[in-house]
């Protein structure tokens, strides 16, 4: 019996799988930390703290593992940090909406709502990170469009010598 090798995933699908594994791990850890902080500080403050720290950790993981990018540093973190607003809005809005409907939800219900909102925010985050933050950029001097000036054709070596001799 001959075994066929599975075909590799398309690059975007493979990156999304890595994104889910890395981001999911950070999201689950964040969820646990949120439970621990919830009784010690206001929900919005706890969520803001968890969101900022988890975004820093996840950005490093996504840069190295998900998108396999050589880019890093604070510039990447700042651009990626803009996605914190979306994550924070989704998760905080979902939890505040839950508390508006049910004043004392169980931890399981809280976690379900938080993780569902995090997953929705994560899909948007993947798109922004892939298309903006970690997008491959052409090397300097390489490009197309009106801003890219065509490189002059190299003159044949014989013509250069003839010009040098004539001068």
Residue pairs with C-beta under 8 A, 6 or more apart in sequence:
8 14
9 17
12 130
15 66
15 67
15 130
16 126
18 65
18 66
19 62
19 66
19 122
19 126
19 129
20 122
22 58
22 61
22 62
22 65
22 66
23 58
23 61
23 62
23 66
23 122
23 125
23 126
26 54
26 57
26 58
26 61
27 54
27 115
27 118
27 119
27 122
28 115
29 54
30 50
30 51
30 53
30 54
30 118
31 111
31 114
31 115
31 118
33 50
34 46
34 47
34 50
34 114
35 107
35 110
35 111
37 46
37 49
37 50
38 46
38 110
40 46
41 49
43 92
43 95
43 96
43 99
44 92
44 96
47 88
47 91
47 92
47 95
48 88
48 92
51 84
51 87
51 88
51 91
52 81
52 84
55 80
55 81
55 83
55 84
55 87
56 77
59 76
59 77
59 80
59 81
59 129
60 72
62 80
62 129
62 134
63 69
63 71
63 72
63 76
63 134
64 72
66 129
66 134
67 129
67 130
67 134
69 134
71 134
76 133
76 134
79 132
79 133
80 129
80 133
82 128
83 121
83 124
83 125
83 128
83 129
86 121
86 124
86 125
87 118
87 121
87 122
87 125
89 121
90 117
90 118
90 120
90 121
91 114
91 117
91 118
91 121
93 117
94 113
94 114
94 116
94 117
95 110
95 113
95 114
95 117
97 113
98 105
98 109
98 110
98 113
99 105
102 109
105 113
142 148
